[in-house]
Amino acid sequence: MEQQQKTGKNGKILRHLMTPLDFSVDELNKLFDLAEDIKNNPDKYAEVCKRKKLATCFYEPSTRTRLSFETAMLNLGGQVIGFSDAKSSSASKGESVSDTIRVISCFADICAMRHPKEGAPMVAAERSRIPVINAGDGGHQHPTQTLTDMMTIRSLKGKLSGFTIGICGDLKFGRTVHSLVNAMLRYPDNKYIFISPEELRIPSYLREKLNEMHVEFEEVERLEESLPKLDLLYMTRVQRERFFNEEDYVRLKDFYVLNKEKMALAGPDMLVLHPLPRVNEISVDVDDDPRAVYFEQVQFGVYVRMALIMTLLGLAE
């Protein structure tokens, strides 16, 4: 991780996770190896974080991410404090993120922060005396979801390279999409098919980066034409909260729906991933298809967050 070295309150070098790029490929491999061992030997890690506290500071709603972090810490024998809504924190009185994290640093050993404003967890990290994990900031980054996605692929496919990856839905505002593509660009021989309506295409900076790195990709509107080519399909929802007006949201929210008929067009080994929550972009008749692994993803998310907490607390060894 390329971060300015600073000592935390435990006397160890302080490290944060703001984006997946804060970890080198070698560090990611070690993290996934640890997560895999946690998956296979959970009892071995039951007291690793005994007497350690995780603060979950969530300024916007979350189910999976917040509960996954809390489950991860409890599985490691630690404790959890925090808030699940800005209205139930001193932010409702006007307290800044900088002040909040200074207070939290007095109570907890590590913090997971979700915030609607891009860069807010980075501001917190600059003032913190404990490791800060970005649990999602605006439409910007969602690094632990990306680590979850990557572990799911690696565990079920055995590698992270040499795939044709379809990413479908809201590619403009989807922080999970931006995080995943940026992280996977470090693995060779992956080709990308971006499937979206014109209004929700990938942002220009990402398109420029793909071109600069000479990565093969195409942008299409029809999901059906792409399905036979894919090794992985990453579905995303059209997010109401990222739209400026209801009319645009209503017009685009049902643009893509993956159902049993469309799945028949895909190869027998294609995996379907989704960061969840889904609305109606994946029909429930797909859930029993063995290629649908989005609920397995949720479980992988607990293991990878356990490994991440241990790593940032200096307990991975």
Phi, psi and omega in degrees: 000128180267083179227150178299129184285131180215146181270133178276182184289345177271003178086357180262161178300130184275127179230144181236167171235107177258321177221160177299339181285353174291345175254136172289166177301321179296318178295322177297316180299319178295321179297315181291325175298317179295316179299321179295321178292322176299318179300318185275336184224062186299325183297331181298336187248012190293339182231019183299324182252028178303133182070011173261148181238134172256130173260122175259107182254094186249109182273356174217161187299145175199142173250294185301308187296311182296312182292330177294316176298315182295318177298318180301313182292319178295322178296335179270004178087009181268188180236163184231135171229172175139194180219155185249005182202139180302329182294337180262015177238174179289355173300330179293342177262001178100008180293138180282160176300321180300315180290321180301314184291330177294322177291312180302325180299337178283337186257322192245169179258341181202151184227136170249122185240127171249131183213141180288342181266129178299134177089352182299316177297329177293320176300317179298316182299325181293336183253353189278152171255005178230160178299137177244132177250126175287112180262021179121122178228110179055222176262022193267288186223153172213071191297324182286334172293320178297317177298322176298313179301315183292320178295321178300313179297312183296318182290321185270334181251345176084001181196176179232018182224161175080028182248155163260116189248120175263131178237121193235139173119231182273094183265350180276312185259349188287108181294330178295324179295311182299316179297314184295313181298313180301322180286318183287344178296342179277356178253133191283159168065027172264137176247144185241137171240112182265118188246110183197161168292160183304324183291342185241027179291164180303147179294156186298326181297325180287320177299317179296320180295317178299317179294318180298325182271001179057040177271134181286128177205159173219154178243123184227167178255333186261123179291320186302320182291333184273331189308317182296342184270349195268143167266328181222138174237120179253105181270144175226158178270155170278118192270114180304321187289348180264357183264147180276337177217149185295327183299315179294320180298311182299322182293329188253348190294333181253021185298323179231130173226117178274122180229183184300321181296318179291324178299333178295341179279344185272161179290162184291342183251004180292134177259141175252120178246156178203133181288345182061152004283150173265157174251279175222015183284345170234119179292148180295342179286356175270341189302325183274357177289128182299344178279347179275112187240018186290335176278330171297323177307318182301316180292319176301327180298325177294314182297317184289327177287327173299314179296321181292316178301313178300317182296313183288336176273359180074026183252003186291335182280000000 
